[in-house]
Amino acid sequence: MTYYQETDSKMIFSFPHEPSYPVPIEPIIET
């Protein structure tokens, strides 16, 4: 699973065989 930071409170998760969709995030994502 790969993710792309869209906003400070949302991220888009991409699945190999599924469309990307925005999901709310609360924890801090380490880069």
Secondary structure, 3 states (H helix, E strand, C coil): CEEEECCCCEEEEEECCEEEEEEECCCCCCC
